[in-house]
Amino acid sequence: MPSAASHAFSRLSLVAALTLGLASGIACNRKSEAALQAEAAAKAADAKVAQLEQQLADAKAGKHTPESGETAKELTKGQVKSLERQVADAKKRAQMAKQEAAQLETAPAAKATPKAIVVDVPVGTKLEVALGRDLATDKDQAGDPWDGTLAKDVTVNDQLVWSAGTRVRGVVSQSVPTGRLSSGKGVLSIKVTEIGGVGVDTDTHAMVAEAKGTRNAKYIGGGAALGALIGILSDKKNQGDHALGGAALGAAAGTAVAAGTADTIIRIPAAQPLTFSLTSPEQVTLKK
């Protein structure tokens, strides 16, 4: 018959096994939570890619273009180039998100990433952006990337989301020198596509120029940007600024006028920060 010592040893072994199993379970749960957060981020990145790919397909098919003619054709061509760049960048971000999720899935429990805070950044959140350099139609074409930094902190309910100095990336949406369109007008427009490695959607900052030298800066919202620009730049009657409708988020504070010249080159200077607004909500993961 088993001795009392044997029974005591068995009970101790069972307790030790249960304790070890409980500790492992807790560690696994902690790891799984971090892995689930990364998996959710990867799925969101894939969804962003799918959304941009659909926009690109629509642009190539000529959908959502309210007008025909040379102006619409020129601006649609620019939009396609811009979206191609955005799709390529979004795919890179999605791949990085998948790699991070895979690493967390296989990482030892002791090295699992601590629980992160997820912040919902709402539509309309303002972004003060300092360009890294001047942009101009003689050097920058539709689809070209540009870099900058945040000029001010971005907070949501007193929670810091992005600090001043965070890297910002964007794309040139349109680049048409004055005189190329039949109306004699031209445009240089840009939007923000990434902040601190997070893909975002913002309105479009457009500098519209007339042959006589006038430069008017406007912010145009979301997917209606192409139609709004066509309305502004068309040479047809009754296709002025009212064509913006609900797409416009307001004229820029400063309206620049060329100094008595009809310079065909349109520039967006880096000296003054630009204010963009988010046009779709974003979820940003803040790691402790």
Buried (B, 14 or more C-beta within 10 A) or exposed (E): EEEEEEEEEEEEEEEEEEEEEEEEEEBEEBBBBBBEBBBBBBBBBBEBBEBBBEBBEBBEEEEBBBBEEEBBEBBBBBBBBBBBBBBEBBBBBBBBBBEBBBEBBEBEBEEBBEEBEEBEBEEEBEBBBBBBEEBBBEEBBBBBBBEBBBBBEBBBEEEEBBEEEBBBBBBBBBBBBBBBBBBBBBBBBBBBBBBBEBBBBBBBBBBBBBBEBBBBBBBBBBEBBBBBBBBBBBEBEEBEBEBBEEBBBEEBEEEBEBEEEBBBBBBBEBEEBBBBBBBBEBEBBEEE
